[in-house]
Amino acid sequence: MTQPPPPPPNQPPQGGGYGAPQSPQGQPPQQPPGFGAPQSPQTPPPPAQQPAQPPQGQPGYGYPQAPAAAPQPPQGPPQPPQGTPPPGYGYPGQQPSPYGYPGQQPNPYGQQPGYGYPQQTVPMHPQAGGGRKPNAQLLIIVAAVVAIAVIIGGGVWYANSSGDKGKDDTASSSGGTGGDDKGGTSSKGSEKVPSDPNSKVLFQIPQPEVAEDESVVVEGSWLTDKVYAKSGVAEIVGYDPDKGTKLWTIPLPGPVCEASQHVSQDNRTAILFQPKMPAKDSFEGCSQVAAIDLDTGKKLWTKTATSGDQPISFDNVTVSANTVAVGSSSGGAAFDLATGDALWTPKPADTCYDSGYGGGAKLVAVRKCGSYDARELHIQTIDPKSGKVISEYKMARGIEYASVVSTDPLVVAADVGDSAGDGSGISDFFSIDNKTGKLLTRISAPGDIYAADCEGITRIEDCSGVAIGNDRLYLPTEEGDGSGEYGRTNEIVVFDLATGKQTGQRADAGDGYTITPLRMDGGNVIAYKRGPYDKGGQVVSIDGSTFKETKLLENPSTESVLDVERSMLPDSAEILYGQGRLFMSDVYASDFGSAGDEVEYLVIAFGAK
């Protein structure tokens, strides 16, 4: 996991640092033994986009291995430094494996590894980059078990957002298009396999102009059946998804601060924005909440909430069912998506406050109680209409921040005891029962082994590089040594959300490629594969039962196209795939001095031929 850079001048400070280390004794005694548990990243762009160069072996792009003493160029565009919490508790007792991650096994001490307790490991699968293959009989048994699990619990991401519960995510910033399976080769998935996956560039949108040495948030992108919409500087623009022609524009008085990842069944979503354009190196507060209609290009309403006589600057916005929910250190508020009517607002007398919400299939609040040095987080599944608490899980004291990765099934990421040590904000994933609030399992995910990212954990709903579905957690590993010409690769591994153990399923990126899960497509995983220095990226569908990879898209390998694609890093760009089209976009527009007349792009779109 890479360390995120600091926010630009116009970005508000997020939270207040990191929580105090957690005491092992802080875990509730009733927890199961051994366990305790975009789009839109806010990574500012670098001073200049640097095209990747093939010589000297770039590990991140899959270049051939260079001698150990040779200097290595940075991964993608250079990023400014940022202070991060020092490595904390570490993960002693890890056994080496081809990709560096340990096996998952219940801890006999009743505590999660990483708190100074001895950790047991199980032998990892020896295969890496074409190594020894597993026994065929074992594969048959595993496939049968997984198939049964998929039949019972498969399609969670989509099935729970359709039918009686309403198609809550028929379109989303994660690229989901919803609907029933209408063909193709993958069960429980709606994405069809094209006759020719080799793509062409559909269109490119140049980065909007900003003042010299300034950076402006342009967070937010959505894909529906009719439109690809993207935030610009103080505007939202709808484009024809095939041609890139403008269909509509929603002007705003100030820059966008945050954008919901979720879209209602009638293609409505919500944003936060500043009330006016800020002066240089200033910030006007994210006090404006608005709902927009992506089909018509209309702003439906704009609302604010106050604390005393001051407008609240919100940190987070999400959509669930017909509710827009916003959170902050001053408390949370919610509005009716269609009318803008207030459903609830912060209560001054509250000793706890809703710091933010996770949306989508359900609405989940992250509620903070206690002082900074004795913080207690309450993870609450709430009714989106009334705010009534349906279930609640109380995390151990001392955990300052948590991010909602998925609301159904409910999975929360946290950096317990500041032990991630890499700026990702993730040391553990917590799987929680929505109905009872009971902790099902806690999955250790050390930052030096796994490559998901939750933006320093201060943002409630901003995790990337992870997918949840089939009652499983799909997690990419960090890059490791391969066996082919390019030498570097990684894979996606799978954890059971009921037991916390690995299922044994793995999806290899392939030599020189780096694979990142984007979202679920019914029971299948849609993933993006970043290619070697001389190949374009790919989009693949991974069958949730067999784990067979099917190529849906492969991008051109011409240098000019590769330069733009590589500027959109998977952990810092918004990447949407749907209906045979891939959209990659930046989340900041900046002017820090480009080299020559080089054009910088806000969006690049690809489509299968």
Secondary structure, 3 states (H helix, E strand, C coil): CCCCCCCCCCCCCCCCCCCCCCCHHHCCCCCCCCCCCCCCCCCCCCCCCCCCCCCCCCHHHCCCCCCCCCCCCCCCCCCCCCCCCCCCCCCCCCCCCCCCCCCCCCCCCCCCCCCCCCCCCCCCCCCCCCCCCCCHHHHHHHHHHHHHHHHHHCCHHHHCCCHHHCCCCCCECCCCCCCCCCCCCCCCCCCCCCCCCEEEEEEEEECCCCCCCCEEECCCEEECCCCEEEEECCEEEEECCCCCCEEEEEECCCCEEEECCECCCCCEEEEEECCCCCCCCCCCCCCEEEEEECCCCEEEEEECCEECCEECCCCEEEEECCEEEEECCCCCEEEECCCCCEEECCCCCCCCEEEEEECECCEEEEEEECCHHHCEEEEEEECCCCCCEEEEEECCCCCCCEEEEEECCEEEEECHHHCCCCCCCCCEEEEECCCCCCEEEEEECCCCCECCECHHHCCCCCCECCEEECCEEEEEECCEECCCCCCEECEEEEEECCCCCEEEEEEECCCCCEEEEEEEECCEEEEEEECCCCCCCEEEEECCCCCCEEEEEECCCCHHHHHHHHCCCCCCCEEEEECCEEEEECCEEECCCCCCCCCCEEEEEEEEC
